Amino acid sequence: MNVGGRERTRKDFEDVCHRAGLSLTSVTPLTEAAPFSPSRPWPTDRRG
């Protein structure tokens, strides 16, 4: 089932996370139906 999302590259996820004040910690390939990329807040000194 596709609910309107789009395929993203690692760079896409890094950019999205950075705009939200997060850093991407890893990208774990899963089945096409269940992608997931954990993230965490940027350390205070890395926020731009």
Residue frames as qw, qx, qy, qz and C-alpha x, y, z in Angstrom:
[[0.000, 0.889, 0.457, 0.000, 0.00, 0.00, 0.00],
 [0.395, 0.174, -0.002, 0.902, 1.33, 3.42, -0.91],
 [0.151, -0.797, -0.527, 0.252, -0.08, 6.28, 1.15],
 [0.230, 0.958, 0.107, 0.130, 1.42, 9.10, -0.88],
 [0.529, -0.701, 0.309, 0.365, 5.05, 8.92, 0.28],
 [0.629, 0.727, -0.271, -0.040, 8.05, 8.89, -2.00],
 [0.914, -0.036, -0.106, 0.389, 11.30, 7.00, -2.24],
 [0.106, -0.968, 0.223, -0.045, 14.17, 8.91, -0.64],
 [0.717, 0.386, -0.437, 0.382, 17.92, 8.50, -0.86],
 [0.637, -0.386, -0.387, 0.543, 20.18, 8.62, 2.19],
 [0.238, 0.089, 0.009, 0.967, 20.99, 12.24, 1.24],
 [0.345, -0.517, -0.404, -0.671, 17.26, 13.05, 1.10],
 [0.682, -0.572, -0.453, 0.050, 16.82, 11.64, 4.63],
 [0.549, -0.183, -0.228, 0.783, 19.89, 13.53, 5.88],
 [0.029, 0.286, 0.167, 0.943, 18.47, 16.79, 4.48],
 [0.518, -0.572, -0.444, -0.456, 15.00, 16.18, 5.98],
 [0.710, -0.473, -0.410, 0.323, 16.48, 15.31, 9.37],
 [0.431, -0.006, -0.114, 0.895, 18.84, 18.31, 9.31],
 [0.162, -0.443, -0.248, -0.846, 15.93, 20.70, 8.61],
 [0.668, -0.585, -0.362, -0.283, 14.16, 19.21, 11.64],
 [0.252, -0.772, 0.466, -0.352, 17.24, 19.66, 13.86],
 [0.917, -0.219, 0.325, -0.070, 18.12, 15.96, 13.75],
 [0.114, 0.599, -0.742, -0.278, 21.06, 13.93, 12.51],
 [0.906, 0.136, -0.273, -0.295, 20.56, 10.65, 10.69],
 [0.518, -0.569, 0.630, -0.101, 22.06, 7.81, 12.75],
 [0.320, -0.137, 0.899, 0.265, 21.59, 4.96, 10.27],
 [0.645, 0.264, -0.244, -0.675, 19.63, 3.72, 7.29],
 [0.428, -0.111, 0.890, -0.109, 18.28, 0.19, 7.59],
 [0.399, 0.110, -0.626, -0.660, 17.02, -1.42, 4.38],
 [0.469, 0.125, 0.757, -0.437, 13.69, -3.14, 5.02],
 [0.371, 0.429, 0.785, 0.248, 10.99, -4.51, 2.80],
 [0.100, 0.329, 0.359, 0.868, 9.57, -2.03, 0.33],
 [0.378, -0.676, -0.506, -0.379, 6.43, -1.71, 2.45],
 [0.621, -0.747, -0.213, 0.102, 8.24, -0.81, 5.69],
 [0.540, 0.466, -0.237, 0.659, 11.19, 1.62, 5.31],
 [0.526, -0.830, -0.173, 0.061, 12.52, 3.17, 8.53],
 [0.546, 0.462, -0.260, 0.649, 15.41, 5.53, 9.27],
 [0.540, -0.684, -0.366, 0.326, 16.18, 6.31, 12.92],
 [0.299, 0.652, -0.080, 0.692, 17.40, 9.80, 13.78],
 [0.535, -0.553, -0.426, 0.475, 18.39, 11.83, 16.83],
 [0.007, -0.993, -0.075, 0.095, 18.81, 15.52, 17.76],
 [0.589, 0.592, -0.245, 0.492, 21.97, 17.22, 16.54],
 [0.571, -0.369, -0.342, 0.649, 24.52, 18.02, 19.26],
 [0.038, -0.911, -0.255, 0.322, 24.07, 21.68, 20.23],
 [0.249, -0.646, 0.372, 0.618, 27.38, 22.74, 18.63],
 [0.319, 0.047, 0.776, 0.542, 26.38, 21.22, 15.22],
 [0.270, 0.749, 0.594, -0.117, 23.11, 23.07, 14.69],
 [0.349, 0.112, 0.292, 0.883, 23.30, 25.63, 11.95]]
